[in-house]
Amino acid sequence: MGKIIVTGASGAFGKAAAELLLERCAPEDLVFLTRTPDRLKHFAEAGAEVRAADFDDPASLPQAMAGGERMLLISTARVGTRVGQHRNAVEAAVSAGVDHIVYTSLMAADAPDNPAIVKLDHRATEQIIEASGAAWTHLRDSQYSEAIALAMVIPALAAGHKPDNCGDGKVALVSRDDCVASAVAVLTQDGHRNKAYTLTGPEPISIPEALGMAAEIAGKPITIEQVDDEAMFAYFDSLGVPRHASDIVPDGPIPWSSDDMVTFGTAIREGFFAGCTDHVERLTGRPPRALRDIMLQHRGAWPQ
């Protein structure tokens, strides 16, 4: 049997997947790819292979993929410009003999009228994998609970208020750890070839309701200001967030763009993230974690 490859293994998702795979598999059956091998010395010391790989350098990839049978392709952070990176990775993997590619996609990536521009990258990558000749599994993640509990809640608590364009749209927030466990399950079990799974948490909740939960846990008020999309753009402009992915400064202080976040809010408002599935429990054998649980876990990082 060939090896399991994890791309982006020095990122948060990749590192968590690598750690879980080491609990389930013989280390010699695991290959972890990263642009920064020095950061993964502990995995190499545990017996896994750590290989240098850069999706922007296609010539580096066939050697990095050699001997792999299944690959977890974790979407890179470059919204708007990552499809080329993903294409390089898929083509190199297939040419090296990888037979099954598991991809971290987005809920409703295949909905043609989903206004979230981030879905364009994900659906394009899904189609590249589907056309590659390898078997595929698309893991279509909902929004991460951790993104709410940290990136959204912390500044909202600090300011005491937050503008929001999601309206009363519901989103079944999912823990990143549950998405990692689902990915590892697909990589280590049979029966998941050429299937798509939508990974959600246990209950749909609106963003105002989620921030209300955080305010209650923290004992501090958060006032939600319901705004339209243009006012949301203006808010991000005031923070110095670039409008478009093409405006993002590489390795700069803000790695995302406002058109990504505003259109994601539009998609929530219009109901594209409201559905719930039992796919996490079916894949992992345990129910997904609730948002309150994630908030309590990260409460120590909140402003006092």
KATAVEN-V296521 format. One record per helix or strand of 2 or more residues. SS is the DSSP state (@ for helix, = for strand). FROM is the first residue (numbers start at 0). TO is the last residue. If there is no record, write none. Layout:
ss = <SS,SS>
from = <FROM,FROM>
to = <TO,TO>
//
This chain:
ss = <=,@,@,=,@,=,@,=,@,=,@,=,@,=,=,@,=,=,@,=,@,@,@,@,@>
from = <2,11,26,29,36,48,57,67,82,99,117,134,144,160,169,175,194,204,206,222,228,244,257,278,290>
to = <5,23,28,33,44,51,64,72,94,105,129,140,158,163,170,187,198,205,217,225,237,246,268,283,300>
//
